[in-house]
Structures are given as C-alpha cells and as structure tokens.
C-alpha cells in the first residue's frame, strides 16, 4: 500500500468552506481513481497543527497515476484558496494488514 499525506494549514474562518469542498468534490474524485482504497481529511485537535489530506492506494503504480494525470494538482487547486501557504506532500509505503484491536 502507498499512503500519500498532504499537510497544510487553513485559515480558521475558511475551515468550514474548505471542509465542504473537500467532502463534496475532492473525496468523490479520489475514490473513483483506480487503486484508491481510502481518502480522508484529518483535522487537527490542536488548532496550531496542520490539516492532513490522506489518500491510500493499492500500489505505487496507481498512486503515481493519480499524480501524473494531474488529478492531484487539480484537487489541490480546488482548495488552495483556503490554505495559509503551500501544501507539503509526503509519501509512505505501508506493508501488511491493519487489524482492529
């Protein structure tokens, strides 16, 4: 599995609008991509921390296709107006199966 995390800060007065665009527009597009297993917006408990957009992919090829087709950039551009600064993308490999305790 490949996990892509995009870190960003958002203006407090724009969080509700950003959440709406992310939920109604970004999530359906990501989930329709080949190999996507999950897409979530992680909201910080501590308001000084970053938001995180998390997407999980079946394999590297599908994650790379999401990036190379321009879909990722198009979705970031949809919510960029809500950001304080540029987002940071970090990509991780996750092996194995996660089981509930």
PAVONU-173879 format. One line per 4 residues: number of its first residue (from 1); for each residue x, y, z of C-alpha. Coordinates in Angstrom, 1 decimal. Layout:
BEGIN
NUM> X:Y:Z ~ ...
// end
This chain:
BEGIN
1> 0.0:0.0:0.0 ~ 1.0:3.6:-0.6 ~ -0.1:6.4:1.7 ~ 0.0:10.0:0.4
5> -0.2:12.7:3.1 ~ -0.7:16.3:2.1 ~ 0.0:18.7:5.1 ~ -1.5:22.2:5.0
9> -2.7:24.9:7.3 ~ -6.0:26.6:6.8 ~ -7.4:30.0:7.8 ~ -9.8:29.4:10.7
13> -12.5:31.5:9.1 ~ -12.3:29.3:5.9 ~ -12.3:25.8:7.5 ~ -16.0:25.2:7.1
17> -15.9:26.1:3.4 ~ -12.7:24.1:2.8 ~ -14.3:21.0:4.5 ~ -17.4:21.3:2.3
21> -15.3:21.5:-0.9 ~ -13.1:18.6:0.2 ~ -16.0:16.4:1.2 ~ -18.3:17.1:-1.7
25> -15.8:17.5:-4.5 ~ -12.4:16.0:-3.7 ~ -13.3:12.8:-1.9 ~ -15.6:11.5:-4.7
29> -13.0:12.2:-7.4 ~ -10.2:10.5:-5.4 ~ -12.3:7.5:-4.5 ~ -13.2:7.0:-8.2
33> -9.5:6.7:-9.1 ~ -8.1:3.2:-10.0 ~ -6.5:1.6:-6.9 ~ -7.7:4.1:-4.4
37> -8.5:2.4:-1.0 ~ -9.3:5.4:1.1 ~ -9.5:9.2:1.2 ~ -9.9:11.3:4.4
41> -9.4:14.8:5.7 ~ -7.7:14.7:9.1 ~ -8.5:17.7:11.2 ~ -6.1:18.8:13.9
45> -7.2:18.6:17.6 ~ -4.7:21.3:18.3 ~ -5.7:24.2:16.1 ~ -2.0:25.1:15.7
49> -1.3:21.9:13.9 ~ -1.7:21.1:10.2 ~ -4.7:19.5:8.4 ~ -3.7:16.3:6.6
53> -5.3:15.0:3.4 ~ -4.7:11.3:3.4 ~ -5.1:9.0:0.4 ~ -4.4:5.3:0.4
57> -3.5:3.4:-2.7 ~ -3.3:-0.3:-3.6 ~ 0.1:0.1:-5.2 ~ 2.7:2.5:-6.4
61> 1.6:2.5:-10.0 ~ -1.9:3.6:-9.1 ~ -0.6:6.3:-6.7 ~ 1.8:7.5:-9.4
65> -1.0:7.6:-12.0 ~ -3.1:9.8:-9.7 ~ -0.1:12.3:-9.5 ~ 0.9:12.1:-13.2
69> -2.5:12.6:-14.7 ~ -2.9:16.0:-13.0 ~ -5.8:14.9:-10.8 ~ -3.9:15.6:-7.6
73> -2.9:19.1:-8.7 ~ -6.5:19.8:-9.9 ~ -7.9:18.8:-6.5 ~ -5.3:20.8:-4.6
77> -6.1:23.8:-6.7 ~ -9.8:23.5:-5.8 ~ -9.0:24.0:-2.1 ~ -5.8:26.1:-2.4
81> -7.7:29.4:-1.6 ~ -8.3:28.1:1.9 ~ -4.6:27.4:2.6 ~ -2.1:29.5:4.6
85> 1.0:28.8:2.5 ~ 1.9:25.9:0.2 ~ 0.9:22.3:1.0 ~ 3.6:19.6:1.6
89> 3.2:16.2:0.1 ~ 4.8:13.2:1.8 ~ 4.5:9.6:0.5 ~ 4.8:6.4:2.6
93> 4.8:2.7:2.0 ~ 2.6:0.6:4.4 ~ 3.1:-3.2:4.3 ~ 0.8:-5.7:5.9
97> -2.8:-5.7:7.0 ~ -4.1:-3.4:9.8 ~ -6.3:-5.3:12.2 ~ -8.6:-3.8:14.8
101> -7.5:-4.4:18.4
// end
